[in-house]
């Protein structure tokens, strides 16, 4: 199981534990826990991870027509694609769920945090953004 598959599996566990501990499911509360988990998955890169998580939450969870049941499978795949950007070697299959608008927004967020990122990671991310024509 690779990092992305484990992340998706862990999100399923977060949802399952929430359902077991609470009488009613609150999708937004679960998504907040997932964003916190996403940030913890990116040690040393918390600022950028927080920005990505906030973008995901605001763009996909708050605008959802069924926010009480979030995260949907599609939205989990979008967040896992964002996680893949933190890897030095990004596989196309791991990021295929991001839209053109996602690419542009994530590129802007990365540019904003560029000074605090390790150079090898910044180069890797910028290379992906160039490939996706997000600059």
N, CA, C and O of each residue as an XYZ file, in Angstrom:
540
protein
N       0.854     -1.177      0.000
C       0.000      0.000      0.000
C       0.902      1.243      0.000
O       1.758      1.399      0.870
N       0.696      2.117     -0.982
C       1.515      3.324     -1.030
C       0.918      4.418     -0.140
O      -0.132      4.233      0.475
N       1.600      5.542     -0.086
C       1.207      6.644      0.802
C      -0.191      7.170      0.495
O      -0.951      7.479      1.413
N      -0.533      7.273     -0.771
C      -1.845      7.792     -1.160
C      -2.948      6.805     -0.783
O      -3.980      7.205     -0.243
N      -2.738      5.538     -1.060
C      -3.729      4.523     -0.692
C      -3.916      4.462      0.826
O      -5.039      4.312      1.307
N      -2.826      4.577      1.573
C      -2.916      4.569      3.030
C      -3.686      5.789      3.521
O      -4.502      5.684      4.437
N      -3.433      6.928      2.924
C      -4.136      8.158      3.294
C      -5.644      7.991      3.093
O      -6.431      8.355      3.966
N      -6.039      7.449      1.962
C      -7.463      7.227      1.681
C      -8.055      6.240      2.678
O      -9.170      6.435      3.161
N      -7.313      5.187      2.985
C      -7.768      4.210      3.975
C      -7.918      4.860      5.351
O      -8.876      4.583      6.072
N      -6.979      5.715      5.705
C      -7.052      6.401      6.998
C      -8.241      7.362      7.069
O      -8.837      7.531      8.132
N      -8.585      7.984      5.954
C      -9.776      8.844      5.917
C     -11.025      8.011      6.186
O     -11.913      8.438      6.923
N     -11.092      6.828      5.591
C     -12.224      5.930      5.859
C     -12.307      5.587      7.340
O     -13.402      5.493      7.896
N     -11.155      5.399      7.984
C     -11.129      5.102      9.421
C     -11.605      6.300     10.236
O     -12.325      6.127     11.219
N     -11.215      7.502      9.845
C     -11.669      8.710     10.541
C     -13.188      8.803     10.472
O     -13.839      9.088     11.477
N     -13.750      8.566      9.300
C     -15.203      8.607      9.132
C     -15.880      7.532      9.984
O     -16.896      7.792     10.629
N     -15.312      6.327      9.983
C     -15.877      5.214     10.736
C     -15.843      5.503     12.239
O     -16.824      5.261     12.943
N     -14.720      6.019     12.723
C     -14.605      6.337     14.156
C     -15.572      7.449     14.549
O     -16.158      7.409     15.631
N     -15.739      8.421     13.692
C     -16.666      9.508     14.001
C     -18.082      8.958     14.134
O     -18.814      9.308     15.060
N     -18.451      8.102     13.203
C     -19.800      7.513     13.258
C     -19.996      6.683     14.526
O     -21.084      6.666     15.101
N     -18.942      6.000     14.956
C     -19.044      5.158     16.155
C     -19.135      5.995     17.431
O     -19.729      5.557     18.416
N     -18.560      7.178     17.420
C     -18.485      8.001     18.631
C     -19.585      9.046     18.744
O     -19.781      9.608     19.821
N     -20.305      9.320     17.666
C     -21.315     10.377     17.674
C     -22.662      9.842     17.214
O     -22.726      9.007     16.311
N     -23.739     10.320     17.833
C     -25.059      9.827     17.454
C     -25.475     10.215     16.036
O     -26.220      9.487     15.380
N     -24.988     11.370     15.567
C     -25.307     11.760     14.188
C     -24.027     12.210     13.487
O     -23.137     12.803     14.097
N     -23.960     11.916     12.213
C     -22.780     12.209     11.409
C     -22.790     13.679     10.998
O     -23.804     14.184     10.518
N     -21.667     14.361     11.186
C     -21.501     15.762     10.789
C     -20.346     15.829      9.796
O     -19.179     15.797     10.188
N     -20.673     15.920      8.522
C     -19.664     15.901      7.468
C     -18.624     16.993      7.606
O     -17.442     16.754      7.363
N     -19.043     18.185      7.990
C     -18.080     19.277      8.125
C     -17.112     19.022      9.281
O     -15.922     19.314      9.163
N     -17.602     18.489     10.379
C     -16.718     18.172     11.517
C     -15.715     17.092     11.113
O     -14.535     17.176     11.454
N     -16.183     16.090     10.394
C     -15.292     15.026      9.920
C     -14.250     15.603      8.966
O     -13.074     15.248      9.046
N     -14.664     16.473      8.080
C     -13.726     17.069      7.128
C     -12.690     17.943      7.836
O     -11.539     18.012      7.405
N     -13.089     18.603      8.910
C     -12.106     19.356      9.704
C     -11.067     18.408     10.301
O      -9.879     18.729     10.324
N     -11.503     17.246     10.784
C     -10.559     16.249     11.302
C      -9.641     15.758     10.179
O      -8.448     15.538     10.393
N     -10.196     15.594      9.010
C      -9.407     15.123      7.866
C      -8.362     16.167      7.467
O      -7.230     15.812      7.139
N      -8.726     17.433      7.491
C      -7.758     18.492      7.183
C      -6.629     18.475      8.205
O      -5.461     18.604      7.838
N      -6.962     18.318      9.486
C      -5.924     18.228     10.522
C      -5.009     17.040     10.256
O      -3.791     17.146     10.405
N      -5.591     15.913      9.865
C      -4.812     14.723      9.531
C      -3.916     14.982      8.325
O      -2.751     14.583      8.317
N      -4.455     15.650      7.308
C      -3.696     16.012      6.113
C      -2.468     16.844      6.492
O      -1.372     16.606      5.984
N      -2.649     17.792      7.360
C      -1.542     18.652      7.800
C      -0.486     17.823      8.513
O       0.709     18.007      8.283
N      -0.917     16.913      9.374
C       0.036     16.060     10.112
C       0.808     15.134      9.182
O       1.911     14.705      9.524
N       0.260     14.820      8.027
C       0.939     13.949      7.071
C       2.116     14.648      6.385
O       2.917     14.007      5.705
N       2.211     15.945      6.568
C       3.225     16.739      5.883
C       4.094     17.488      6.887
O       4.118     18.718      6.913
N       4.800     16.733      7.704
C       5.676     17.292      8.734
C       6.683     18.253      8.109
O       7.282     17.961      7.074
N       6.853     19.395      8.753
C       7.781     20.402      8.274
C       7.209     21.272      7.169
O       7.826     22.259      6.771
N       6.039     20.915      6.675
C       5.395     21.663      5.594
C       3.976     22.078      5.994
O       3.084     22.215      5.158
N       3.807     22.269      7.286
C       2.470     22.502      7.828
C       1.775     23.731      7.246
O       0.562     23.714      7.036
N       2.532     24.796      6.986
C       1.913     26.020      6.456
C       1.266     25.766      5.095
O       0.109     26.120      4.869
N       2.021     25.153      4.205
C       1.475     24.875      2.880
C       0.369     23.827      2.953
O      -0.653     23.950      2.278
N       0.571     22.806      3.763
C      -0.462     21.776      3.921
C      -1.749     22.387      4.477
O      -2.847     22.016      4.062
N      -1.610     23.314      5.407
C      -2.778     23.997      5.964
C      -3.490     24.806      4.882
O      -4.719     24.815      4.819
N      -2.723     25.481      4.038
C      -3.317     26.260      2.943
C      -4.052     25.351      1.960
O      -5.161     25.667      1.530
N      -3.430     24.216      1.601
C      -4.078     23.257      0.704
C      -5.358     22.714      1.343
O      -6.396     22.624      0.686
N      -5.280     22.352      2.633
C      -6.441     21.808      3.338
C      -7.575     22.814      3.424
O      -8.742     22.461      3.252
N      -7.231     24.063      3.690
C      -8.242     25.117      3.758
C      -8.883     25.332      2.384
O     -10.097     25.508      2.273
N      -8.057     25.315      1.353
C      -8.584     25.443     -0.015
C      -9.572     24.307     -0.301
O     -10.671     24.549     -0.800
N      -9.180     23.078      0.013
C     -10.049     21.915     -0.231
C     -11.368     22.062      0.527
O     -12.443     21.859     -0.038
N     -11.277     22.413      1.801
C     -12.471     22.532      2.634
C     -13.403     23.627      2.100
O     -14.603     23.401      1.943
N     -12.856     24.792      1.827
C     -13.667     25.916      1.363
C     -14.234     25.686     -0.032
O     -15.374     26.061     -0.308
N     -13.455     25.078     -0.904
C     -13.874     24.897     -2.292
C     -14.843     23.736     -2.471
O     -15.802     23.841     -3.236
N     -14.601     22.630     -1.771
C     -15.380     21.426     -2.037
C     -16.356     21.030     -0.922
O     -17.422     20.482     -1.204
N     -16.017     21.294      0.295
C     -16.889     20.861      1.390
C     -17.971     21.894      1.665
O     -19.154     21.560      1.724
N     -17.566     23.150      1.835
C     -18.552     24.190      2.138
C     -19.518     24.432      0.988
O     -20.651     24.856      1.220
N     -19.103     24.176     -0.234
C     -19.985     24.400     -1.382
C     -20.800     23.166     -1.763
O     -21.613     23.219     -2.686
N     -20.590     22.074     -1.068
C     -21.286     20.826     -1.383
C     -22.785     20.944     -1.117
O     -23.212     21.537     -0.127
N     -23.557     20.377     -2.004
C     -25.008     20.346     -1.813
C     -25.404     19.344     -0.743
O     -26.522     19.378     -0.228
N     -24.480     18.454     -0.412
C     -24.731     17.427      0.599
C     -23.609     17.456      1.638
O     -23.017     16.421      1.944
N     -23.317     18.641      2.179
C     -22.171     18.802      3.071
C     -22.285     17.958      4.343
O     -21.273     17.647      4.971
N     -23.492     17.592      4.720
C     -23.667     16.762      5.915
C     -23.083     15.367      5.726
O     -22.782     14.686      6.706
N     -22.918     14.933      4.476
C     -22.395     13.598      4.194
C     -20.996     13.607      3.590
O     -20.535     12.596      3.059
N     -20.335     14.732      3.672
C     -18.982     14.826      3.136
C     -17.994     14.128      4.066
O     -18.285     13.973      5.252
N     -16.873     13.718      3.581
C     -16.380     13.930      2.239
C     -16.869     12.844      1.287
O     -16.908     11.662      1.631
N     -17.232     13.263      0.110
C     -17.604     12.299     -0.930
C     -16.335     11.610     -1.413
O     -15.226     12.066     -1.137
N     -16.507     10.521     -2.126
C     -15.346      9.807     -2.679
C     -14.547     10.725     -3.596
O     -13.316     10.730     -3.565
N     -15.256     11.499     -4.410
C     -14.586     12.430     -5.325
C     -13.739     13.445     -4.550
O     -12.615     13.752     -4.948
N     -14.273     13.957     -3.458
C     -13.526     14.951     -2.690
C     -12.348     14.344     -1.930
O     -11.335     15.010     -1.718
N     -12.480     13.099     -1.526
C     -11.339     12.399     -0.922
C     -10.227     12.241     -1.957
O      -9.051     12.418     -1.639
N     -10.595     11.912     -3.186
C      -9.600     11.757     -4.252
C      -8.918     13.084     -4.573
O      -7.729     13.106     -4.891
N      -9.649     14.178     -4.492
C      -9.048     15.496     -4.719
C      -8.016     15.805     -3.628
O      -6.921     16.278     -3.931
N      -8.355     15.543     -2.376
C      -7.414     15.817     -1.291
C      -6.212     14.882     -1.370
O      -5.087     15.295     -1.089
N      -6.438     13.644     -1.744
C      -5.306     12.719     -1.880
C      -4.391     13.152     -3.026
O      -3.180     12.945     -2.964
N      -4.967     13.756     -4.078
C      -4.146     14.289     -5.171
C      -3.289     15.448     -4.670
O      -2.138     15.597     -5.079
N      -3.847     16.257     -3.793
C      -3.075     17.355     -3.202
C      -1.934     16.806     -2.351
O      -0.835     17.361     -2.346
N      -2.196     15.720     -1.636
C      -1.150     15.074     -0.845
C      -0.016     14.592     -1.745
O       1.156     14.695     -1.383
N      -0.360     14.077     -2.896
C       0.648     13.551     -3.827
C       1.622     14.640     -4.273
O       2.772     14.347     -4.600
N       1.169     15.889     -4.289
C       2.052     16.986     -4.691
C       3.215     17.186     -3.720
O       4.228     17.784     -4.082
N       3.075     16.693     -2.500
C       4.132     16.821     -1.501
C       5.219     15.756     -1.678
O       6.235     15.782     -0.983
N       5.005     14.832     -2.596
C       6.008     13.815     -2.892
C       6.941     14.344     -3.968
O       6.505     15.054     -4.875
N       8.214     14.006     -3.875
C       9.180     14.491     -4.860
C       8.931     13.901     -6.241
O       9.218     14.544     -7.251
N       8.406     12.699     -6.294
C       8.069     12.049     -7.562
C       6.547     11.942     -7.616
O       5.945     11.137     -6.906
N       5.939     12.759     -8.461
C       4.481     12.803     -8.551
C       4.032     11.978     -9.746
O       4.413     12.253    -10.883
N       3.221     10.966     -9.476
C       2.682     10.119    -10.546
C       1.416     10.765    -11.114
O       0.560     11.236    -10.365
N       1.311     10.782    -12.401
C       0.157     11.385    -13.065
C      -1.156     10.784    -12.558
O      -2.144     11.497    -12.385
N      -1.158      9.497    -12.327
C      -2.390      8.840    -11.867
C      -2.834      9.333    -10.497
O      -4.019      9.259    -10.172
N      -1.900      9.837     -9.684
C      -2.245     10.315     -8.349
C      -2.835     11.721     -8.349
O      -3.493     12.110     -7.384
N      -2.613     12.491     -9.416
C      -3.084     13.874     -9.448
C      -4.154     14.125    -10.516
O      -4.520     15.273    -10.767
N      -4.638     13.091    -11.123
C      -5.584     13.257    -12.231
C      -6.952     13.801    -11.798
O      -7.761     14.171    -12.649
N      -7.216     13.854    -10.510
C      -8.526     14.280    -10.026
C      -8.629     15.791     -9.815
O      -9.688     16.301     -9.449
N      -7.520     16.504    -10.049
C      -7.527     17.951     -9.861
C      -7.963     18.658    -11.147
O      -7.575     18.276    -12.251
N      -8.768     19.684    -10.973
C      -9.252     20.471    -12.110
C      -8.240     21.553    -12.481
O      -7.283     21.804    -11.748
N      -8.461     22.171    -13.600
C      -7.602     23.277    -14.030
C      -7.597     24.384    -12.980
O      -6.549     24.955    -12.678
N      -8.758     24.679    -12.430
C      -8.854     25.713    -11.382
C      -8.081     25.288    -10.133
O      -7.429     26.113     -9.494
N      -8.154     24.007     -9.788
C      -7.367     23.501     -8.650
C      -5.885     23.761     -8.885
O      -5.186     24.256     -8.000
N      -5.410     23.425    -10.078
C      -3.990     23.589    -10.380
C      -3.554     25.034    -10.205
O      -2.510     25.310     -9.614
N      -4.352     25.948    -10.719
C      -4.002     27.368    -10.607
C      -3.999     27.820     -9.150
O      -3.087     28.526     -8.721
N      -5.006     27.419     -8.395
C      -5.096     27.821     -6.988
C      -3.961     27.227     -6.165
O      -3.366     27.918     -5.337
N      -3.660     25.957     -6.386
C      -2.583     25.311     -5.628
C      -1.224     25.906     -5.983
O      -0.348     26.018     -5.126
N      -1.054     26.284     -7.229
C       0.177     26.940     -7.653
C       0.326     28.289     -6.939
O       1.411     28.623     -6.461
N      -0.750     29.052     -6.868
C      -0.708     30.336     -6.164
C      -0.371     30.149     -4.691
O       0.440     30.890     -4.135
N      -0.991     29.162     -4.062
C      -0.706     28.885     -2.651
C       0.749     28.483     -2.456
O       1.386     28.888     -1.484
N       1.269     27.692     -3.374
C       2.664     27.249     -3.300
C       3.606     28.438     -3.485
O       4.602     28.562     -2.772
N       3.294     29.307     -4.437
C       4.114     30.499     -4.642
C       4.163     31.358     -3.386
O       5.207     31.910     -3.039
N       3.035     31.465     -2.716
C       2.953     32.266     -1.500
C       3.852     31.702     -0.398
O       4.445     32.458      0.372
N       3.950     30.378     -0.326
C       4.735     29.712      0.720
C       6.129     29.312      0.247
O       6.855     28.650      0.989
N       6.520     29.691     -0.955
C       7.753     29.214     -1.581
C       8.997     29.411     -0.713
O       9.868     28.542     -0.686
N       9.093     30.520     -0.017
C      10.285     30.804      0.796
C      10.506     29.805      1.918
O      11.633     29.616      2.375
N       9.433     29.167      2.360
C       9.557     28.239      3.490
C       9.676     26.771      3.066
O       9.752     25.883      3.916
N       9.691     26.517      1.757
C       9.731     25.133      1.266
C      11.158     24.700      0.952
O      11.973     25.507      0.506
N      11.458     23.416      1.187
C      12.757     22.894      0.753
C      12.879     23.040     -0.767
O      11.908     22.835     -1.495
N      14.044     23.383     -1.224
C      14.256     23.665     -2.646
C      13.904     22.485     -3.547
O      13.320     22.680     -4.613
N      14.250     21.264     -3.136
C      13.935     20.111     -3.983
C      12.422     19.910     -4.121
O      11.937     19.566     -5.198
N      11.686     20.123     -3.042
C      10.224     19.995     -3.109
C       9.633     21.113     -3.960
O       8.754     20.870     -4.786
N      10.115     22.333     -3.761
C       9.619     23.458     -4.547
C       9.869     23.221     -6.040
O       8.989     23.471     -6.863
N      11.046     22.748     -6.382
C      11.355     22.447     -7.790
C      10.421     21.377     -8.339
O       9.925     21.495     -9.460
N      10.183     20.340     -7.556
C       9.290     19.263     -7.982
C       7.872     19.784     -8.210
O       7.245     19.485     -9.227
N       7.378     20.561     -7.258
C       6.015     21.089     -7.370
C       5.895     22.046     -8.558
O       4.921     21.992     -9.309
N       6.874     22.905     -8.719
C       6.821     23.868     -9.825
C       6.889     23.158    -11.174
O       6.262     23.588    -12.142
N       7.635     22.099    -11.229
C       7.707     21.322    -12.459
C       6.331     20.745    -12.810
O       5.929     20.753    -13.973
N       5.628     20.253    -11.816
C       4.285     19.724    -12.040
C       3.347     20.858    -12.460
O       2.544     20.693    -13.379
N       3.446     22.000    -11.794
C       2.586     23.128    -12.150
C       2.840     23.599    -13.582
O       1.905     23.972    -14.291
N       4.096     23.582    -14.003
C       4.415     23.957    -15.391
C       3.793     22.944    -16.345
O       3.187     23.323    -17.347
N       3.941     21.652    -16.036
C       3.339     20.608    -16.880
C       1.826     20.772    -16.995
O       1.237     20.488    -18.038
N       1.215     21.228    -15.922
C      -0.253     21.399    -15.899
C      -0.684     22.783    -16.365
O      -1.868     23.116    -16.326
N       0.282     23.590    -16.808
C       0.030     24.938    -17.300
C      -0.712     25.790    -16.272
O      -1.653     26.510    -16.606
N      -0.275     25.697    -15.029
C      -0.909     26.420    -13.938
C      -0.243     27.749    -13.639
O      -0.763     28.539    -12.850
N       0.894     28.006    -14.254
C       1.608     29.266    -14.011
C       1.088     30.375    -14.895
O       1.575     31.503    -14.822
